[in-house]
Amino acid sequence: AISACEKVGRWKQALLILRTMPQSRIFPNAVSFGAIISACEKGGEWEMALCLLESMTGLSLSPAVVACNAAISACEKGGKWDLALVLLSQMPGLRLTRDEISYNAAISACEAGGQWRIAAALLFEMPVKRVICNVISYNAAI
């Protein structure tokens, strides 16, 4: 049910389901949180996405790359390029490998925030970090 909410950006409904799971003796996992963070990203709720990502560590759940990428995209949609960069920089410390989606979301956030120099630096960093640039990478940086 959470994934169904995620697909249409119904973050409030997804959060309600998350909160009621323990009543059925079902406890949320990293996949549950990832789907809700993605729903928040689609719904433009960057603050909630970051809150959920943070709460995962409090529950001893390791966020997946997908959840972190969704949170970076949520920051981009919310005009928070600086927070997108913070998340990107924190990924290695969480033992998460930054991929082209991570970089593309951060580059897009910088582009939307008028930070073209940082966007270009991220683009040039990708090959150094062994991340393959694609059309989205270049288009976002231009």
Phi, psi and omega in degrees: 000324179296318179297324177296318177295320181299317184298332181248011175072024180273072186294325180296317179293321178297319179294321177299317178297317179303316182291333181269350181304313182300334177296334177263013182060032174243126185251136182300147177237187182298327179293317178301311180295319179301318180294321180289320177298320177295321176297320177296320178299314180294330180271002178074023183258073184296323181296316179293321179301314179293322178298316179294319178299317178294321182293338178299317180293327177294336178262012182059034175255133177273122179294147176271163178304320182300317180295317180293319178298319178296322178293321177297316178296323177297319177296320178300313181293333179270004179074023183253066182300324181294321178289327176299318179293323177298313179299315179302317182288335180278344185303313179300324178294337176268008183062037178248133179274122177291130180245186182297330179291319178302308181294316181299320178295318179292319178298317178298320178297317179293319178300314180296331180269008178073020182260064187295327179295318179292319178302315179295320179298320177296319178300316181286338178285332186306307180297327178298323180271009179063038175249128184282126174285147175228185182301321179299319180302309182292317180297321180292327183279341183285000000 
